[in-house]
Amino acid sequence: MKTTVDNLVLRELKRRQGGWASTVSLAKLANSFAVHSSISRLRTERGFHILSRPSKDPNKKYFYLLI
């Protein structure tokens, strides 16, 4: 099975076990800037509950947390 950006993002969120992950860290890990799109698909198409919150650092955009 091909490893998709969605799967890389999901794997990292699971690895953090309740810890927040920044858009920047997820983008670097997945080698893709499509993190928000991946989060959206994980929520809507695959049913994962993922919280988001804006970062105080404008360079990091958002943080995501898998519930």
N, C-alpha and C positions, 0 to 999 in steps of 0.2 A: 504494500500500500504506500502510495506517495505521501510524504509528510507535507502537509499544507501549512500555510501561515496560521490558519485557525487552530490546527492541532498543536503547533508550537506555542502559540499564545495560551491555549488551554493547559498544556503541560506545565508551563511556567506558573500559571495561576494556582494550579494544584500543588506544585512543588512548594510554593510559599505558605501553604497551610494556614490560611487566614490572614496573611500579610498583604499589604497593598503593593502593587506593582505600577511603576510609572509608564506612561506612553513611551518615553525614550528608552527605558530598559527593555520593554517588550519589542519595540521596533528594532533595536540592535540585535536582540536574540533571534528574531524571526527574519532579520535582514529585509525588512519591508516597512514601508510607512503606512500600510493599510491596517493599522491596529484597530482603529475605531470601527472600520468595516467588519473586521474579524469579530470584535466584541459584539457588534450588532447581530451578526449571523449566529454566533454562539447563543445569544439570548433568544432570538426569534425562531431559528430553524432547529436548534438542538436543545432548547429548553433550559439552559443554564441560567442561574440567578447570579448576575454579576452587578455589583454596585459600582458607581463611579463618583468621583469627587474632583473638583478642579484643584489644581496645584497652586500654591502661593508663588511658586517659581514659574514665570510665564514660559520658560524654555521646556518645562516638563509637561505642560498642557494638563493632563489628567492622571489620576491614579485609579486603578481598578482592583476590585476585591471579589473573589469567588466565594459565594456563600454556600 
